[in-house]
Amino acid sequence: MKIANPIYDTAFKYLMQNDRIAKKVLSTLLECEILELTIEQQEIVVVDESRGLKLYRLDFSATIVDETGKPQKVLIELQKSKLPTNALRFRTYLGTAYAKREMVVNEMGVEEIRIYPIISIYILGYNVVDIPYLAINIDNKITNTVTKEEVEVTSDFVDLLTHKTRIIQIRRLSKERRTRLERFLMLFNQTWITSERVTLELQEVPEEFSDVAKYLKGAMEDDIFRSRLRAEEEVDAIFRTQEAELAAAWQQAQQAKQEKQRIAEELKKAEAQTRLVKEQIEEAEAQRNLAKEQAKEAEAQRNLAKEQAKEAEAQRNLAKEQAKEAEAQRNLAKEQAEEAKQKQISAQIQFAKYLLQDGKSISEVVQITGLDETIVSGLQ
């Protein structure tokens, strides 16, 4: 059986406009009997116009049978998104539900403002990475803060200031059909999607939801409905293309960032090498100064005692040899310093080329790298 794909807003809106089916769908999602149901508001909200992101939102006023078997009036806030969006988008519209109130006449015949508990339902056409389940329920649990024990409390104060939540991830539907919810979500099974994407070719139709499947099948016989559904898919296709382009641009930016970091690391290494050579030069200079002091001391010893002239001469010759060695070390250090300087200049030139390619002006590159303007000009 080929049906309209209810993950699309157009098809889901069509589905929920049927009061009987809407009641059946919500009773399945909430796992409770719904006695009365009224649509308060439905809209498709654009949450990111530049990216084409939308949320489908439905508000219901309902009377359900609660866990104790008693009728309870609640507000149901249903939001659906088939494309990934920030959780804050959903939160924005939750505040509207909390602000809702109703004027009623109580048992004494006096008008009073009444507010009702809220149940939120989020139907997602994508997977939330850190929620690895098809569906989860977040129910109110009350704990004694002192003893840490869960306690039973029946209070409007609690019920009206907290709310229950159902989160359903359509794409996490497994092959198993253990529950009524799983059987219902077969009508959303995206593994049965056709080439035109807006329809599903059901390989299996759960008997208890055959009426829903037939209702979605009948929608595809309406030319206007099909046109709207395909128009929605065209917008989604544009979004998917834009997302792919954004991902590619982000990847390029990351590669450029990594290259910039690599060049910066090379500059750091060159600077470290320069500091090392500088330390070697200072050490050689200190050795030369030491040799000079030793030469002076030898000269003083020679003048002091002629009888020690030979010994002093030997010491002087030794000092000269040490001076030569120090000179050789200084020359070596100078060569190493020059080599390090050339490496640093080479790294600066590479960095300058990168900056020029990145759109920096010659003056900006000169200021950043410290190179001479004529050198930078010659790199263009």
MIKE-203896 format. One record per residue (C-alpha): residue number from 1; residue in one letter; x, y, z. Coordinates in nm, 2 decimals. Layout:
% residues N
+-----+---+--------+--------+--------+
:   k : r :     xx :     yy :     zz :
+-----+---+--------+--------+--------+
: NUM : a :      X :      Y :      Z :
...
+-----+---+--------+--------+--------+
END
This chain:
% residues 380
+-----+---+--------+--------+--------+
:   k : r :     xx :     yy :     zz :
+-----+---+--------+--------+--------+
:   1 : m :   0.00 :   0.00 :   0.00 :
:   2 : k :   0.14 :   0.34 :  -0.10 :
:   3 : i :   0.06 :   0.62 :   0.15 :
:   4 : a :   0.15 :   0.99 :   0.20 :
:   5 : n :   0.47 :   1.00 :   0.41 :
:   6 : p :   0.35 :   1.14 :   0.75 :
:   7 : i :   0.70 :   1.26 :   0.84 :
:   8 : y :   0.62 :   1.55 :   0.60 :
:   9 : d :   0.43 :   1.84 :   0.77 :
:  10 : t :   0.17 :   1.85 :   0.49 :
:  11 : a :   0.08 :   1.48 :   0.54 :
:  12 : f :   0.10 :   1.50 :   0.92 :
:  13 : k :  -0.12 :   1.81 :   0.93 :
:  14 : y :  -0.37 :   1.63 :   0.71 :
:  15 : l :  -0.37 :   1.33 :   0.94 :
:  16 : m :  -0.43 :   1.53 :   1.26 :
:  17 : q :  -0.71 :   1.73 :   1.11 :
:  18 : n :  -0.93 :   1.42 :   1.14 :
:  19 : d :  -1.07 :   1.42 :   1.49 :
:  20 : r :  -1.12 :   1.04 :   1.52 :
:  21 : i :  -0.77 :   0.97 :   1.39 :
:  22 : a :  -0.61 :   1.25 :   1.59 :
:  23 : k :  -0.76 :   1.10 :   1.91 :
:  24 : k :  -0.63 :   0.75 :   1.81 :
:  25 : v :  -0.28 :   0.88 :   1.73 :
:  26 : l :  -0.25 :   1.08 :   2.06 :
:  27 : s :  -0.39 :   0.79 :   2.27 :
:  28 : t :  -0.12 :   0.57 :   2.11 :
:  29 : l :   0.16 :   0.82 :   2.17 :
:  30 : l :   0.05 :   0.89 :   2.53 :
:  31 : e :  -0.05 :   0.53 :   2.61 :
:  32 : c :  -0.37 :   0.64 :   2.77 :
:  33 : e :  -0.74 :   0.67 :   2.67 :
:  34 : i :  -0.86 :   1.00 :   2.54 :
:  35 : l :  -1.22 :   1.08 :   2.61 :
:  36 : e :  -1.24 :   1.43 :   2.45 :
:  37 : l :  -1.01 :   1.62 :   2.22 :
:  38 : t :  -1.01 :   1.97 :   2.08 :
:  39 : i :  -0.75 :   2.13 :   1.85 :
:  40 : e :  -0.66 :   2.47 :   2.00 :
:  41 : q :  -0.40 :   2.57 :   1.75 :
:  42 : q :  -0.19 :   2.43 :   1.47 :
:  43 : e :   0.09 :   2.60 :   1.28 :
:  44 : i :   0.41 :   2.55 :   1.09 :
:  45 : v :   0.67 :   2.77 :   1.25 :
:  46 : v :   0.99 :   2.88 :   1.06 :
:  47 : v :   1.27 :   2.88 :   1.32 :
:  48 : d :   1.56 :   2.95 :   1.08 :
:  49 : e :   1.45 :   3.13 :   0.76 :
:  50 : s :   1.80 :   3.14 :   0.62 :
:  51 : r :   1.83 :   2.76 :   0.64 :
:  52 : g :   1.46 :   2.67 :   0.58 :
:  53 : l :   1.42 :   2.50 :   0.92 :
:  54 : k :   1.06 :   2.45 :   1.04 :
:  55 : l :   0.87 :   2.30 :   1.33 :
:  56 : y :   0.52 :   2.17 :   1.30 :
:  57 : r :   0.33 :   2.26 :   1.62 :
:  58 : l :  -0.01 :   2.14 :   1.74 :
:  59 : d :  -0.19 :   2.24 :   2.07 :
:  60 : f :  -0.48 :   2.03 :   2.20 :
:  61 : s :  -0.71 :   2.05 :   2.49 :
:  62 : a :  -0.80 :   1.70 :   2.60 :
:  63 : t :  -0.97 :   1.49 :   2.87 :
:  64 : i :  -0.78 :   1.18 :   2.93 :
:  65 : v :  -0.81 :   0.88 :   3.17 :
:  66 : d :  -0.52 :   0.92 :   3.41 :
:  67 : e :  -0.32 :   0.64 :   3.59 :
:  68 : t :  -0.58 :   0.62 :   3.86 :
:  69 : g :  -0.87 :   0.57 :   3.61 :
:  70 : k :  -1.01 :   0.92 :   3.67 :
:  71 : p :  -1.09 :   1.17 :   3.39 :
:  72 : q :  -0.83 :   1.46 :   3.38 :
:  73 : k :  -0.83 :   1.77 :   3.16 :
:  74 : v :  -0.48 :   1.84 :   3.02 :
:  75 : l :  -0.31 :   2.05 :   2.75 :
:  76 : i :  -0.12 :   1.86 :   2.49 :
:  77 : e :   0.17 :   2.04 :   2.32 :
:  78 : l :   0.28 :   1.84 :   2.01 :
:  79 : q :   0.59 :   1.96 :   1.81 :
:  80 : k :   0.73 :   1.77 :   1.51 :
:  81 : s :   1.05 :   1.84 :   1.32 :
:  82 : k :   1.19 :   1.61 :   1.05 :
:  83 : l :   1.52 :   1.80 :   1.02 :
:  84 : p :   1.78 :   1.85 :   1.31 :
:  85 : t :   1.72 :   2.17 :   1.51 :
:  86 : n :   1.84 :   2.32 :   1.84 :
:  87 : a :   1.64 :   2.21 :   2.15 :
:  88 : l :   1.60 :   2.57 :   2.24 :
:  89 : r :   1.36 :   2.60 :   1.94 :
:  90 : f :   1.12 :   2.36 :   2.10 :
:  91 : r :   1.15 :   2.53 :   2.44 :
:  92 : t :   1.05 :   2.87 :   2.30 :
:  93 : y :   0.70 :   2.75 :   2.23 :
:  94 : l :   0.65 :   2.56 :   2.55 :
:  95 : g :   0.62 :   2.89 :   2.74 :
:  96 : t :   0.30 :   2.96 :   2.54 :
:  97 : a :   0.13 :   2.65 :   2.68 :
:  98 : y :   0.22 :   2.75 :   3.04 :
:  99 : a :   0.05 :   3.09 :   2.98 :
: 100 : k :  -0.28 :   2.93 :   2.88 :
: 101 : r :  -0.57 :   2.96 :   3.11 :
: 102 : e :  -0.95 :   2.91 :   3.10 :
: 103 : m :  -1.24 :   3.09 :   3.27 :
: 104 : v :  -1.48 :   2.84 :   3.42 :
: 105 : v :  -1.78 :   2.85 :   3.66 :
: 106 : n :  -1.71 :   2.64 :   3.97 :
: 107 : e :  -1.94 :   2.44 :   4.18 :
: 108 : m :  -2.05 :   2.75 :   4.37 :
: 109 : g :  -2.15 :   2.92 :   4.05 :
: 110 : v :  -1.85 :   3.16 :   4.07 :
: 111 : e :  -1.62 :   3.23 :   3.77 :
: 112 : e :  -1.26 :   3.14 :   3.83 :
: 113 : i :  -0.94 :   3.11 :   3.62 :
: 114 : r :  -0.83 :   2.75 :   3.58 :
: 115 : i :  -0.50 :   2.62 :   3.43 :
: 116 : y :  -0.43 :   2.26 :   3.34 :
: 117 : p :  -0.13 :   2.02 :   3.34 :
: 118 : i :   0.07 :   2.01 :   3.02 :
: 119 : i :   0.20 :   1.70 :   2.83 :
: 120 : s :   0.46 :   1.76 :   2.57 :
: 121 : i :   0.51 :   1.53 :   2.27 :
: 122 : y :   0.82 :   1.57 :   2.04 :
: 123 : i :   0.82 :   1.37 :   1.72 :
: 124 : l :   1.17 :   1.38 :   1.56 :
: 125 : g :   1.25 :   1.27 :   1.20 :
: 126 : y :   1.62 :   1.25 :   1.30 :
: 127 : n :   1.83 :   1.08 :   1.57 :
: 128 : v :   1.94 :   1.26 :   1.88 :
: 129 : v :   2.29 :   1.11 :   1.94 :
: 130 : d :   2.27 :   1.09 :   2.32 :
: 131 : i :   1.92 :   0.93 :   2.33 :
: 132 : p :   1.96 :   0.58 :   2.18 :
: 133 : y :   1.60 :   0.48 :   2.21 :
: 134 : l :   1.29 :   0.49 :   1.99 :
: 135 : a :   1.08 :   0.66 :   2.25 :
: 136 : i :   1.12 :   0.78 :   2.61 :
: 137 : n :   0.88 :   0.91 :   2.87 :
: 138 : i :   0.98 :   1.17 :   3.12 :
: 139 : d :   0.72 :   1.16 :   3.40 :
: 140 : n :   0.70 :   1.36 :   3.72 :
: 141 : k :   0.86 :   1.18 :   4.01 :
: 142 : i :   0.86 :   1.34 :   4.36 :
: 143 : t :   1.15 :   1.28 :   4.60 :
: 144 : n :   1.19 :   1.38 :   4.96 :
: 145 : t :   1.50 :   1.60 :   4.95 :
: 146 : v :   1.60 :   1.50 :   5.31 :
: 147 : t :   1.56 :   1.12 :   5.29 :
: 148 : k :   1.61 :   1.09 :   4.91 :
: 149 : e :   1.31 :   0.86 :   4.90 :
: 150 : e :   1.04 :   0.88 :   4.63 :
: 151 : v :   0.71 :   0.99 :   4.78 :
: 152 : e :   0.35 :   0.99 :   4.67 :
: 153 : v :   0.21 :   1.35 :   4.65 :
: 154 : t :  -0.11 :   1.46 :   4.48 :
: 155 : s :  -0.09 :   1.84 :   4.44 :
: 156 : d :  -0.21 :   2.09 :   4.18 :
: 157 : f :   0.09 :   2.30 :   4.27 :
: 158 : v :   0.32 :   2.02 :   4.15 :
: 159 : d :   0.11 :   1.91 :   3.85 :
: 160 : l :   0.07 :   2.27 :   3.71 :
: 161 : l :   0.43 :   2.37 :   3.75 :
: 162 : t :   0.59 :   2.06 :   3.60 :
: 163 : h :   0.50 :   1.86 :   3.29 :
: 164 : k :   0.53 :   1.52 :   3.14 :
: 165 : t :   0.71 :   1.47 :   2.81 :
: 166 : r :   0.72 :   1.21 :   2.54 :
: 167 : i :   1.02 :   1.21 :   2.29 :
: 168 : i :   0.98 :   0.99 :   1.98 :
: 169 : q :   1.26 :   0.93 :   1.73 :
: 170 : i :   1.10 :   0.79 :   1.41 :
: 171 : r :   1.43 :   0.67 :   1.25 :
: 172 : r :   1.51 :   0.45 :   1.55 :
: 173 : l :   1.22 :   0.22 :   1.47 :
: 174 : s :   1.34 :  -0.15 :   1.48 :
: 175 : k :   1.22 :  -0.45 :   1.30 :
: 176 : e :   1.05 :  -0.58 :   1.62 :
: 177 : r :   0.68 :  -0.49 :   1.67 :
: 178 : r :   0.64 :  -0.55 :   2.05 :
: 179 : t :   0.41 :  -0.26 :   2.14 :
: 180 : r :   0.12 :  -0.07 :   2.00 :
: 181 : l :   0.34 :   0.24 :   1.96 :
: 182 : e :   0.59 :   0.04 :   1.75 :
: 183 : r :   0.31 :  -0.09 :   1.53 :
: 184 : f :   0.17 :   0.26 :   1.48 :
: 185 : l :   0.52 :   0.40 :   1.39 :
: 186 : m :   0.53 :   0.14 :   1.11 :
: 187 : l :   0.33 :   0.40 :   0.92 :
: 188 : f :   0.64 :   0.63 :   0.96 :
: 189 : n :   0.89 :   0.37 :   0.86 :
: 190 : q :   1.14 :   0.56 :   0.64 :
: 191 : t :   1.31 :   0.24 :   0.52 :
: 192 : w :   1.00 :   0.20 :   0.30 :
: 193 : i :   1.04 :   0.54 :   0.14 :
: 194 : t :   0.99 :   0.56 :  -0.24 :
: 195 : s :   1.20 :   0.74 :  -0.49 :
: 196 : e :   0.99 :   1.05 :  -0.47 :
: 197 : r :   1.04 :   1.05 :  -0.09 :
: 198 : v :   0.69 :   1.20 :  -0.02 :
: 199 : t :   0.53 :   0.85 :  -0.02 :
: 200 : l :   0.59 :   0.52 :   0.16 :
: 201 : e :   0.54 :   0.18 :   0.01 :
: 202 : l :   0.41 :  -0.01 :   0.32 :
: 203 : q :   0.54 :  -0.37 :   0.32 :
: 204 : e :   0.32 :  -0.44 :   0.62 :
: 205 : v :   0.01 :  -0.27 :   0.75 :
: 206 : p :  -0.08 :  -0.32 :   1.12 :
: 207 : e :  -0.44 :  -0.43 :   1.14 :
: 208 : e :  -0.53 :  -0.20 :   1.42 :
: 209 : f :  -0.40 :   0.10 :   1.22 :
: 210 : s :  -0.53 :   0.00 :   0.88 :
: 211 : d :  -0.78 :   0.29 :   0.89 :
: 212 : v :  -0.50 :   0.54 :   0.94 :
: 213 : a :  -0.31 :   0.39 :   0.65 :
: 214 : k :  -0.61 :   0.40 :   0.42 :
: 215 : y :  -0.67 :   0.76 :   0.52 :
: 216 : l :  -0.31 :   0.85 :   0.42 :
: 217 : k :  -0.35 :   0.65 :   0.10 :
: 218 : g :  -0.66 :   0.85 :   0.01 :
: 219 : a :  -0.48 :   1.17 :   0.05 :
: 220 : m :  -0.25 :   1.09 :  -0.25 :
: 221 : e :  -0.56 :   1.09 :  -0.47 :
: 222 : d :  -0.60 :   1.46 :  -0.42 :
: 223 : d :  -0.40 :   1.65 :  -0.68 :
: 224 : i :  -0.37 :   1.97 :  -0.47 :
: 225 : f :  -0.25 :   1.77 :  -0.17 :
: 226 : r :   0.01 :   1.59 :  -0.38 :
: 227 : s :   0.13 :   1.93 :  -0.52 :
: 228 : r :   0.17 :   2.07 :  -0.17 :
: 229 : l :   0.35 :   1.76 :  -0.05 :
: 230 : r :   0.60 :   1.77 :  -0.34 :
: 231 : a :   0.65 :   2.15 :  -0.29 :
: 232 : e :   0.75 :   2.07 :   0.07 :
: 233 : e :   1.00 :   1.81 :  -0.05 :
: 234 : e :   1.15 :   2.06 :  -0.30 :
: 235 : v :   1.22 :   2.30 :  -0.01 :
: 236 : d :   1.37 :   2.01 :   0.19 :
: 237 : a :   1.59 :   1.91 :  -0.10 :
: 238 : i :   1.72 :   2.27 :  -0.12 :
: 239 : f :   1.79 :   2.25 :   0.26 :
: 240 : r :   1.98 :   1.93 :   0.22 :
: 241 : t :   2.19 :   2.08 :  -0.06 :
: 242 : q :   2.26 :   2.39 :   0.15 :
: 243 : e :   2.36 :   2.18 :   0.45 :
: 244 : a :   2.61 :   1.98 :   0.23 :
: 245 : e :   2.76 :   2.30 :   0.11 :
: 246 : l :   2.79 :   2.43 :   0.46 :
: 247 : a :   2.96 :   2.11 :   0.57 :
: 248 : a :   3.21 :   2.14 :   0.28 :
: 249 : a :   3.28 :   2.50 :   0.36 :
: 250 : w :   3.33 :   2.41 :   0.73 :
: 251 : q :   3.57 :   2.13 :   0.63 :
: 252 : q :   3.78 :   2.37 :   0.42 :
: 253 : a :   3.79 :   2.62 :   0.70 :
: 254 : q :   3.91 :   2.35 :   0.93 :
: 255 : q :   4.19 :   2.25 :   0.69 :
: 256 : a :   4.29 :   2.62 :   0.66 :
: 257 : k :   4.30 :   2.65 :   1.04 :
: 258 : q :   4.51 :   2.34 :   1.07 :
: 259 : e :   4.76 :   2.47 :   0.81 :
: 260 : k :   4.78 :   2.80 :   0.99 :
: 261 : q :   4.85 :   2.61 :   1.32 :
: 262 : r :   5.12 :   2.41 :   1.14 :
: 263 : i :   5.30 :   2.72 :   1.02 :
: 264 : a :   5.27 :   2.88 :   1.37 :
: 265 : e :   5.42 :   2.56 :   1.52 :
: 266 : e :   5.71 :   2.59 :   1.27 :
: 267 : l :   5.77 :   2.95 :   1.37 :
: 268 : k :   5.77 :   2.85 :   1.74 :
: 269 : k :   6.03 :   2.58 :   1.66 :
: 270 : a :   6.25 :   2.83 :   1.47 :
: 271 : e :   6.22 :   3.08 :   1.76 :
: 272 : a :   6.32 :   2.80 :   2.00 :
: 273 : q :   6.62 :   2.72 :   1.78 :
: 274 : t :   6.72 :   3.09 :   1.77 :
: 275 : r :   6.71 :   3.11 :   2.15 :
: 276 : l :   6.93 :   2.80 :   2.17 :
: 277 : v :   7.19 :   2.94 :   1.94 :
: 278 : k :   7.18 :   3.27 :   2.13 :
: 279 : e :   7.25 :   3.08 :   2.45 :
: 280 : q :   7.54 :   2.90 :   2.28 :
: 281 : i :   7.68 :   3.23 :   2.17 :
: 282 : e :   7.65 :   3.37 :   2.52 :
: 283 : e :   7.82 :   3.06 :   2.66 :
: 284 : a :   8.11 :   3.10 :   2.41 :
: 285 : e :   8.14 :   3.46 :   2.50 :
: 286 : a :   8.17 :   3.37 :   2.86 :
: 287 : q :   8.44 :   3.11 :   2.78 :
: 288 : r :   8.63 :   3.37 :   2.59 :
: 289 : n :   8.61 :   3.62 :   2.87 :
: 290 : l :   8.72 :   3.35 :   3.10 :
: 291 : a :   9.02 :   3.28 :   2.88 :
: 292 : k :   9.11 :   3.65 :   2.88 :
: 293 : e :   9.10 :   3.65 :   3.26 :
: 294 : q :   9.32 :   3.35 :   3.26 :
: 295 : a :   9.57 :   3.52 :   3.02 :
: 296 : k :   9.58 :   3.82 :   3.25 :
: 297 : e :   9.65 :   3.60 :   3.55 :
: 298 : a :   9.93 :   3.42 :   3.36 :
: 299 : e :  10.08 :   3.76 :   3.26 :
: 300 : a :  10.08 :   3.87 :   3.62 :
: 301 : q :  10.24 :   3.55 :   3.73 :
: 302 : r :  10.51 :   3.59 :   3.47 :
: 303 : n :  10.59 :   3.95 :   3.58 :
: 304 : l :  10.59 :   3.84 :   3.95 :
: 305 : a :  10.84 :   3.56 :   3.92 :
: 306 : k :  11.09 :   3.53 :   3.64 :
: 307 : e :  11.20 :   3.20 :   3.78 :
: 308 : q :  10.85 :   3.07 :   3.70 :
: 309 : a :  10.87 :   3.21 :   3.35 :
: 310 : k :  10.87 :   2.88 :   3.18 :
: 311 : e :  10.57 :   2.76 :   3.38 :
: 312 : a :  10.39 :   3.09 :   3.31 :
: 313 : e :  10.47 :   3.06 :   2.94 :
: 314 : a :  10.32 :   2.72 :   2.93 :
: 315 : q :  10.01 :   2.86 :   3.10 :
: 316 : r :   9.99 :   3.14 :   2.86 :
: 317 : n :  10.02 :   2.90 :   2.56 :
: 318 : l :   9.74 :   2.70 :   2.72 :
: 319 : a :   9.53 :   3.01 :   2.76 :
: 320 : k :   9.59 :   3.09 :   2.39 :
: 321 : e :   9.48 :   2.75 :   2.29 :
: 322 : q :   9.16 :   2.79 :   2.50 :
: 323 : a :   9.11 :   3.13 :   2.33 :
: 324 : k :   9.14 :   2.97 :   1.99 :
: 325 : e :   8.89 :   2.70 :   2.09 :
: 326 : a :   8.65 :   2.96 :   2.23 :
: 327 : e :   8.69 :   3.15 :   1.90 :
: 328 : a :   8.61 :   2.84 :   1.70 :
: 329 : q :   8.31 :   2.77 :   1.92 :
: 330 : r :   8.19 :   3.13 :   1.87 :
: 331 : n :   8.23 :   3.10 :   1.49 :
: 332 : l :   8.04 :   2.77 :   1.50 :
: 333 : a :   7.77 :   2.94 :   1.71 :
: 334 : k :   7.75 :   3.23 :   1.46 :
: 335 : e :   7.71 :   2.99 :   1.18 :
: 336 : q :   7.43 :   2.81 :   1.36 :
: 337 : a :   7.27 :   3.15 :   1.44 :
: 338 : e :   7.28 :   3.24 :   1.08 :
: 339 : e :   7.13 :   2.91 :   0.98 :
: 340 : a :   6.85 :   2.95 :   1.23 :
: 341 : k :   6.80 :   3.31 :   1.11 :
: 342 : q :   6.76 :   3.18 :   0.76 :
: 343 : k :   6.51 :   2.92 :   0.87 :
: 344 : q :   6.32 :   3.18 :   1.06 :
: 345 : i :   6.31 :   3.41 :   0.76 :
: 346 : s :   6.20 :   3.11 :   0.54 :
: 347 : a :   5.92 :   3.03 :   0.78 :
: 348 : q :   5.82 :   3.40 :   0.79 :
: 349 : i :   5.81 :   3.41 :   0.41 :
: 350 : q :   5.60 :   3.09 :   0.40 :
: 351 : f :   5.36 :   3.25 :   0.66 :
: 352 : a :   5.36 :   3.58 :   0.46 :
: 353 : k :   5.26 :   3.39 :   0.15 :
: 354 : y :   4.98 :   3.22 :   0.34 :
: 355 : l :   4.86 :   3.55 :   0.47 :
: 356 : l :   4.87 :   3.71 :   0.12 :
: 357 : q :   4.67 :   3.41 :  -0.01 :
: 358 : d :   4.43 :   3.46 :   0.28 :
: 359 : g :   4.36 :   3.81 :   0.15 :
: 360 : k :   4.58 :   4.02 :   0.39 :
: 361 : s :   4.73 :   4.34 :   0.25 :
: 362 : i :   5.11 :   4.39 :   0.22 :
: 363 : s :   5.11 :   4.64 :   0.51 :
: 364 : e :   4.93 :   4.39 :   0.73 :
: 365 : v :   5.16 :   4.11 :   0.64 :
: 366 : v :   5.47 :   4.33 :   0.71 :
: 367 : q :   5.32 :   4.42 :   1.05 :
: 368 : i :   5.24 :   4.06 :   1.14 :
: 369 : t :   5.56 :   3.89 :   1.01 :
: 370 : g :   5.82 :   4.17 :   1.06 :
: 371 : l :   5.95 :   4.12 :   0.71 :
: 372 : d :   6.07 :   4.41 :   0.50 :
: 373 : e :   5.81 :   4.55 :   0.27 :
: 374 : t :   6.02 :   4.49 :  -0.04 :
: 375 : i :   6.05 :   4.12 :   0.05 :
: 376 : v :   5.67 :   4.09 :   0.10 :
: 377 : s :   5.60 :   4.28 :  -0.22 :
: 378 : g :   5.82 :   4.04 :  -0.41 :
: 379 : l :   5.61 :   3.74 :  -0.29 :
: 380 : q :   5.30 :   3.85 :  -0.48 :
+-----+---+--------+--------+--------+
END
